[in-house]
Amino acid sequence: MNQPFAVFPPRGAPVSLASWGWEMAEVTRVNFAPPPFPKDAARGQGQPVIVLPGFATDDTATARLRQFLERQNFTPLRWPCGFNLGPMKSVLAQVERQVADTAARHGQVALVGVSLGGTIAREIAHRQPKAISRIVTLGSPVRLPVVSPLAPLAQLLSFLWEEEARAAFSRIADRLPVPLTAVLTRQDGIVDWRCCVPEPGDGETVEVLGAHSTLASNPQVQRIVAERLAR
């Protein structure tokens, strides 16, 4: 990867340390009082869905989304890698194996990735397009360098990534071979929302209101995810 994966927000960027503080306050608020699930959301027919958590989080952060998907008659699956520290070779191998095993039993599997989880899902789709029915990304960066107040931490952890993974992330903007829905919010306080807009022709982009860190608990987002997965 010739250019850095992430950079600290320059003056005038829509994200900053202040916006990161607002995001943490939103996480606390939603954890104490989760919004109700949307009552008019689409229902599935038991389709398997692997849910990938965001940067430096684990399945705990996606529990609310998985509860919603199960309620809507999908079959949500945890990802197998614990905390998401980026596209390490072992991470990509484990997710590839989970996708292949699930597709072997059910025909295909959908991937829903939150933030960095969605970026990893894009790479898996390039590797196993026939096994994946659809990808939905939530606030997932696809343009480098990613502008974020968490850039110093991301840069530090990127040294754990193997060269293959670094090369993979240099291709994250490449058009996907599977249907894509990219959900983003201009209120994003973690990732400059402009880094999350796919190239023209690469699936659909849907804008919502709300914080980056609470997208998985956002009823508007949950409704969109269910509708796309039910197609």
N, C-alpha and C positions, 0 to 999 in steps of 0.2 A: 504494500500500500504506500504509494509515493506521497500522498497528502495525508495529513492527520485525520483520524476518524472523527474527532470532535474538537471544537474550539470554543473558548469562552466568549460569551456575547460581547460584541463591540458596542461602542456608544450608539444609541438609537435603535438597538435590536428590540424586538417585542418580548424578549425574555431577559431575566436578570436575577440577581440574588433576591431582590424584592418579590419578584413573581414566584420564585421557588418558595419563599416564605408563605405566600398566599396559597400555594399548592398544598403545603403541609397543613395549613389551617383547614383547607377543604377536606383533606383526608380525615382529619380528626372529627370534623363535623359529620361526615358521611358514616364513619365508623360508629359514632354514637347514635346516629339517627338515620339508618339506611332508607333511601326513598323506596316506596312500594314498587313492586314489579308492575309493568304495564298489563292491563287486563285484556287489551285488544291485540296482543301480539300473535303472530303466526305460530302454528303448531307443526311439529315435525312428525316423522313416522319411524322414530328410533334411530335416525342417522347418527353415526359416530362423529364426534367433533373433538379434536385435540385442542386444548386451550393452553397457549404459551404465555407465561407471565412476562412482565417488563423487566427492565434493567434493575439488577440488585434486589429483585423480589422473587418470591416463590409462589407456590400454589395458593398460599393464604390470600394473596392479593387478588386472585381470580375466583375465590370461593363464591362470591355473590353472583357472578356471571354464570358459573357452573350450576348453581342452584336454580337459577332462572331457566337455563337450557333444559335441565332435567324436568322442571315443572312444565315446560312446553313440549315434552315428549321427544326430546333429542337425547342422545347418549353422550354426555360430556366426559372426556377423559383427561386426567391430569397429565402433564408432561413429565418425563422421567428423570429430570436433571437437577432437582432441588433449586437453589438460588441461581438466577440467570446472570452469569458473569460474562456473557458474550459468546461468540461463535467459536469456542474452543473445539478442537478436533473431536474430543470425546463427546461433546454436546451434540454436534452435528451427526455423529455416528449413532448416538442413542435415539435421537428424534427420527432419523432415517429408518432405523430398525422398527421403531414404534409405528411409523407410517406404513411400512411394508407389511408388518404383521397384521395391523388393523385392516388394511386394504385386502389382504389375502382372505380374511374372514368375511368382509362385508362388501367387497367390490371396490369401494373408494372411501376416502375419509376427507372431511373438511378440516381446515385449520383456522383458528381464530387466534391472532397474536396481538398482545397488548404492547405497544411501544417497541422496544428492542425484540420482543417475542415475535412481532409481526415481521420485522426485518429478517429474523432467522427463518420464519416461515416462507418468505420469498425465496431464500436460497434453497430450502428443501424442495420447493415447487420446481425449481430449475433442475434439480437432480432426479425427482420422481414425479413427473407431470401426470403420468397415467394413473397413479395411485391417489391423486388428489382431485376432489370434485370442485372445490372452491376455496378461496382464501379471503378472510375478512381481517383487515388490519385496523388497529385503533391507535391513532396518534403515532404511527410508526415512521421513523425517518427513512427516506429513500434517496436523499441527496447529500453528498459529502462536500465539505465537512459539516457534521451536525453541529448546529449552534445551540449550546445549552450551558446553563450555569453548573451543570454536573460534568462538564468537559474534563476538568483535572482528574476526577475519579475514573472516568471512562478511558482517558489516555493511559492512566496507570494500569488499569486492568487489561488494556489491549496488548500489553507486553506478554500476557499469558496466552494469547492466541497464537496458534501455529501459522506459519507462512501461508498455508493453504486457505486458512480462514480469513486472513488479511486480504488475500487476493479475491476471495469470494465477496467480501464486503465492498471491494472496489467496483463490483458489478451489480450492486443492489438496485440500481435504477433501470437495469435491462428489462425489457418488456416480458411479462410473465406468460407462460404457455397455458395457464389455467385462468378461469374467471376470477376477477379481483374486485373487491369493494374496499376502498380506503376511506376510513372515517377519520376526520380531523376536526379540531376546534381552533379558531383564531384566538381564543382566550388561553390557549396552552401556555403554561408558565414554566415548563420543563424543556420543551423542544420548540425552537422557532418553527411555527406552523408551516412556513414556506418550505422547510426541509422535508415535509411529509406529503407534498403534492406529487403524485406520480407523473411520469411523462405523458403527453397526449396520446390517447389510444391504448394506454395501459389500464384497462378496467375503468371503473367509475369512482368518482370522488364524491363523498357526502359530508357536508359540513353540519356540525351540531354545536350546541352551546354547552359550556361547562369546562371544568378543569381537566388537564391531562391525566392526573393521578387518580381520578374517579370515573374515568370513562367506562370501566367495566361494571360500575354500579349505576350508571346513568340510564334511566328508563328509556329515554329517546334512543340511546345507543342500543340497548337491549332489544327494542322493537325492530330496529334496522337489522341487527344480527339475525334475529329469528326469521325475518322475512326473506333475507338473502339465503339463509341455510335451507329454508323450506322450498326453495325454487326447484 
